[in-house]
Each structure stands twice: as C-alpha cells, then as structure tokens.
C-alpha cells in the first residue's frame, strides 16, 4: 500500500481507532517508524481537509453533485453552480462507500451568518467544525452573489454571464483543479455537461447513439462504459464499467 493511500485510510478511521492503532504499535522498535506516520498524518490532514472527495455522475443529467471532505468525516455536497445541497456527518467513511448519499447531523461546532452580515450571506452556514465557509457578497459580480467562494483554504471560481450559455454560472475552478464543460455548439446530448476536471477527461454518448444510452457517460479518463441497447433485455442498464472510480485523487461515482 502506498504511503499516501495508507495515510488516507488511517485518517478516515474513527478517532478511537487511530489512537488504538498508534498505541498498539508504539514500542522501542517502532518508535521511529510511528513518529514518521504520526507526522505524516498531521501533514496529510491539512491536504485532505476541504478537498474534493467525490464527483457524482447521474445518468443523462450529467454531474449534479461535487462532494467536499472536511475534518471529522464531514461531507459537504455542492451543486455544479456552487450552492450547498446538503452537508453532514458521513458515518460510512472508512468502512464502505456511501452509495445512498445519506448524511447524519454533525454534532460539533456549527455557526451561521447572522442578520448583521451581508444580505447574500445571511442564514448560510459559516463554520462547520473549524472550517470556515465563505460566499460571494451582494456587492460582487451579479453572477456570483451567494455562491460558495471558499471552503477552508480551497477557493472556488465560476464562469461568468458573458461566457457560453451552456456553462455560464458553473464552477470553473476548485483549488488547483480546472473544470471545463461542453459548450452550446457541441452535440445536444452532452452540451453543458462536464468535459474535464484537471487532466481527467469525460466523454458522453451523443444524440446519434441508441436512445437507451444517448447522453450518458461513455468514458472517464481511460475507463469506458457500455450499456444494454433498446433492443436488449435490461435496456439502458450498465453492461460494463465501474460504478466507482478513483482518478487523480478524486472519486467518480456513476449512477445510471
């Protein structure tokens, strides 16, 4: 197991497990090794916090949710337009995948913007644990008002109103990751859908394909998807392709 994968696995475990794991292995022969692991955990915590944890690709709809992982197994689900869909504690982290997207109430520190704050921020969640969430204020660009501006140290930027109509208002960057979307000049089955995230390309079946899978995801990076045709049993169901991929540090969850 690579050290980064190992640290991610340990960090995602409950606090009691992490303490038990470290104590069980801390003896004279392992002190030096465990010291490196503990240091790595703290360094990794900073890089893991506020990172993109998962992008959900849903049938012909395209990408509808981008999930951010915070400390303490908290997930924030954000739409492609930069609004929070929901957030909460993900009890499945470290055990299995949260296929249903079910989140539980977070019992730690939670603060909201008050009526004394800018009108575009009022009532929105401000702190989840130690993570500050910031939003574009009412005096900023009209196309940005009320959208997420940052989650912790991770900044979000958007395509503005003068850009192509198929993706204006959509997320443009999250941290170092650039998002591109298919324009209104491209095939109608995938115009406005996600085209790339950093170096990862997404390809969709066009309108000329079988009606059972036109507009659905065709490939993510080098991983392909095929579907049963309209003439087959299980028409439209996935024939080949993984529901969950991990590419360049981001999980892609495909719902078809």
C-alpha positions as CSV (number, residue, x, y, z in Angstrom):
1,X,0.0,0.0,0.0
2,X,1.5,3.4,-1.0
3,X,2.2,5.7,2.0
4,X,-0.4,8.3,0.8
5,X,-3.1,5.7,0.4
6,X,-2.2,4.2,3.8
7,X,-2.3,7.7,5.5
8,X,-5.7,8.4,3.8
9,X,-7.1,5.1,5.1
10,X,-5.8,5.7,8.7
11,X,-7.0,9.3,8.7
12,X,-10.5,8.3,7.7
13,X,-10.9,5.9,10.6
14,X,-12.6,7.0,13.8
15,X,-10.5,8.8,16.4
16,X,-10.7,5.8,18.8
17,X,-9.3,3.6,16.1
18,X,-6.4,6.0,15.3
19,X,-5.4,6.2,19.0
20,X,-5.6,2.4,19.4
21,X,-3.7,1.8,16.2
22,X,-0.8,4.1,17.2
23,X,-0.7,2.9,20.8
24,X,-0.7,-0.7,19.8
25,X,2.3,-0.3,17.6
26,X,4.3,2.2,19.6
27,X,7.3,0.3,21.2
28,X,11.0,0.6,21.2
29,X,11.4,-1.0,17.8
30,X,8.7,1.0,16.2
31,X,9.0,4.5,17.8
32,X,10.9,6.0,14.8
33,X,8.5,4.5,12.2
34,X,5.4,5.6,14.1
35,X,6.9,9.0,14.6
36,X,7.0,9.3,10.8
37,X,3.5,8.0,10.5
38,X,2.1,10.5,13.1
39,X,3.9,13.4,11.4
40,X,2.5,12.2,8.1
41,X,-1.0,12.1,9.5
42,X,-0.8,15.7,10.6
43,X,0.6,16.8,7.2
44,X,-2.0,14.7,5.4
45,X,-4.8,16.1,7.5
46,X,-4.0,19.6,6.1
47,X,-4.0,18.3,2.5
48,X,-7.1,16.2,3.0
49,X,-9.2,18.9,4.6
50,X,-11.5,20.8,2.2
51,X,-10.6,18.6,-0.8
52,X,-12.8,17.3,-3.5
53,X,-13.8,13.8,-2.3
54,X,-16.3,12.7,-4.9
55,X,-18.0,13.8,-8.1
56,X,-21.4,12.2,-8.8
57,X,-22.3,11.5,-12.4
58,X,-26.0,10.8,-12.7
59,X,-27.5,9.2,-15.9
60,X,-28.3,11.7,-18.6
61,X,-28.3,14.5,-16.1
62,X,-24.6,14.7,-16.0
63,X,-22.7,15.9,-13.0
64,X,-25.1,17.0,-10.3
65,X,-23.1,16.9,-7.0
66,X,-19.5,17.7,-6.1
67,X,-18.6,16.5,-2.6
68,X,-16.0,18.1,-0.3
69,X,-14.4,16.2,2.6
70,X,-13.8,18.1,5.8
71,X,-12.4,17.1,9.1
72,X,-14.2,14.7,11.4
73,X,-15.8,12.8,8.4
74,X,-18.0,15.7,7.4
75,X,-19.1,15.9,3.8
76,X,-20.4,19.0,2.0
77,X,-22.4,18.3,-1.1
78,X,-22.3,21.2,-3.6
79,X,-24.1,21.7,-6.9
80,X,-22.3,22.4,-10.2
81,X,-23.5,26.0,-9.8
82,X,-21.8,26.4,-6.4
83,X,-24.6,26.1,-3.9
84,X,-24.7,23.8,-0.9
85,X,-27.1,20.9,-1.5
86,X,-26.6,19.4,2.0
87,X,-23.9,18.6,4.5
88,X,-23.4,16.4,7.5
89,X,-21.5,13.6,9.1
90,X,-20.8,10.6,6.9
91,X,-20.8,7.5,9.1
92,X,-19.7,5.3,6.2
93,X,-16.2,6.8,5.7
94,X,-13.5,4.2,6.5
95,X,-16.0,1.3,6.3
96,X,-17.8,1.4,2.9
97,X,-18.9,3.7,0.2
98,X,-21.9,6.0,1.0
99,X,-23.9,4.9,-2.1
100,X,-27.1,6.5,-1.0
101,X,-25.5,9.8,-0.1
102,X,-27.1,9.7,3.4
103,X,-25.6,12.2,5.9
104,X,-26.3,12.5,9.6
105,X,-26.4,15.7,11.7
106,X,-23.0,16.9,12.7
107,X,-22.8,17.4,16.5
108,X,-19.7,19.6,16.5
109,X,-19.3,23.4,16.2
110,X,-21.7,24.9,13.7
111,X,-22.2,28.6,13.1
112,X,-24.3,30.6,10.6
113,X,-24.1,34.1,9.2
114,X,-26.3,36.5,11.1
115,X,-28.8,39.1,10.0
116,X,-26.0,41.7,10.6
117,X,-23.9,40.1,7.8
118,X,-24.1,40.9,4.1
119,X,-27.6,40.0,2.6
120,X,-26.1,37.4,0.3
121,X,-24.6,35.6,3.3
122,X,-27.4,35.7,5.8
123,X,-28.6,32.4,7.1
124,X,-25.9,30.4,5.3
125,X,-23.6,28.1,7.3
126,X,-20.4,29.8,8.3
127,X,-18.4,27.3,10.3
128,X,-18.5,23.5,10.3
129,X,-16.1,22.5,13.0
130,X,-13.0,24.6,12.4
131,X,-13.7,25.0,8.6
132,X,-14.8,28.5,7.5
133,X,-17.2,28.7,4.5
134,X,-17.2,32.0,2.7
135,X,-19.6,33.2,-0.1
136,X,-19.6,35.9,-2.7
137,X,-21.2,39.0,-1.3
138,X,-24.1,41.1,-2.7
139,X,-21.6,43.8,-3.9
140,X,-19.7,41.4,-6.1
141,X,-20.5,40.3,-9.6
142,X,-24.2,39.6,-10.1
143,X,-23.5,36.1,-11.4
144,X,-21.6,35.2,-8.2
145,X,-23.7,36.5,-5.4
146,X,-24.5,33.9,-2.8
147,X,-22.3,31.2,-4.3
148,X,-19.6,29.5,-2.4
149,X,-16.3,31.4,-2.5
150,X,-14.2,29.2,-0.4
151,X,-14.3,26.2,1.9
152,X,-11.4,26.5,4.3
153,X,-8.3,27.2,2.2
154,X,-9.9,25.9,-1.0
155,X,-11.2,28.7,-3.3
156,X,-14.0,28.3,-5.9
157,X,-14.3,30.4,-9.1
158,X,-17.1,30.4,-11.7
159,X,-17.8,31.0,-15.4
160,X,-19.4,34.5,-15.7
161,X,-22.5,35.7,-17.5
162,X,-20.6,36.7,-20.7
163,X,-19.3,33.1,-21.2
164,X,-21.0,30.4,-23.2
165,X,-24.7,29.9,-22.2
166,X,-24.2,26.1,-21.7
167,X,-22.0,26.6,-18.7
168,X,-22.2,30.2,-17.5
169,X,-22.6,30.1,-13.7
170,X,-21.0,26.7,-13.4
171,X,-17.9,26.0,-11.4
172,X,-14.7,27.0,-13.2
173,X,-12.0,26.1,-10.6
174,X,-11.8,24.4,-7.3
175,X,-8.4,24.9,-5.8
176,X,-5.9,23.8,-8.4
177,X,-8.5,21.8,-10.4
178,X,-9.9,23.5,-13.5
179,X,-13.4,22.4,-14.7
180,X,-14.4,22.6,-18.3
181,X,-17.9,22.0,-19.8
182,X,-19.2,21.2,-23.2
183,X,-20.4,24.3,-25.0
184,X,-23.7,25.1,-26.7
185,X,-22.0,24.5,-30.1
186,X,-21.5,20.8,-29.3
187,X,-23.7,17.8,-29.6
188,X,-27.1,18.4,-27.9
189,X,-26.8,15.2,-25.8
190,X,-23.8,16.5,-23.9
191,X,-23.7,20.3,-24.2
192,X,-23.4,21.8,-20.8
193,X,-22.1,18.6,-19.3
194,X,-18.7,18.2,-17.6
195,X,-15.8,17.9,-20.0
196,X,-12.8,17.7,-17.8
197,X,-11.5,18.0,-14.2
198,X,-7.8,18.9,-14.3
199,X,-6.2,16.2,-16.5
200,X,-9.2,13.9,-16.3
201,X,-11.5,13.9,-19.4
202,X,-15.1,12.9,-19.5
203,X,-16.8,11.7,-22.8
204,X,-20.6,11.2,-23.3
205,X,-22.7,9.3,-25.8
206,X,-24.1,11.7,-28.4
207,X,-27.6,12.2,-29.7
208,X,-27.0,9.9,-32.6
209,X,-26.5,6.9,-30.3
210,X,-29.1,4.3,-29.3
211,X,-31.9,6.0,-27.3
212,X,-31.2,3.7,-24.3
213,X,-27.9,5.4,-23.6
214,X,-27.6,8.6,-25.5
215,X,-26.5,11.4,-23.2
216,X,-24.9,9.0,-20.7
217,X,-21.3,8.8,-19.7
218,X,-19.1,7.0,-22.2
219,X,-15.7,7.2,-20.6
220,X,-13.9,8.9,-17.6
221,X,-10.2,9.1,-18.3
222,X,-9.3,5.7,-19.7
223,X,-12.3,3.8,-18.2
224,X,-15.2,3.1,-20.6
225,X,-18.9,2.4,-20.1
226,X,-21.2,0.4,-22.3
227,X,-25.0,-0.1,-21.9
228,X,-27.6,-2.6,-23.0
229,X,-29.3,-1.2,-26.1
230,X,-33.0,-0.5,-26.5
231,X,-33.4,-3.9,-28.3
232,X,-31.9,-5.9,-25.4
233,X,-33.2,-7.0,-22.1
234,X,-32.2,-4.6,-19.3
235,X,-32.3,-1.8,-21.8
236,X,-30.3,1.2,-20.6
237,X,-28.6,-0.7,-17.7
238,X,-24.8,-0.6,-17.5
239,X,-23.2,-3.5,-19.3
240,X,-19.6,-2.8,-18.5
241,X,-17.9,-0.1,-16.4
242,X,-17.3,0.5,-12.7
243,X,-19.7,2.4,-10.5
244,X,-16.8,3.9,-8.5
245,X,-13.5,5.1,-9.9
246,X,-10.6,6.8,-8.2
247,X,-8.7,9.0,-10.7
248,X,-6.0,11.6,-9.9
249,X,-7.1,11.7,-6.2
250,X,-10.8,12.2,-6.9
251,X,-13.6,9.6,-6.7
252,X,-16.2,9.5,-9.5
253,X,-19.5,7.9,-8.6
254,X,-21.5,6.9,-11.6
255,X,-25.3,6.5,-11.1
256,X,-27.1,5.1,-14.2
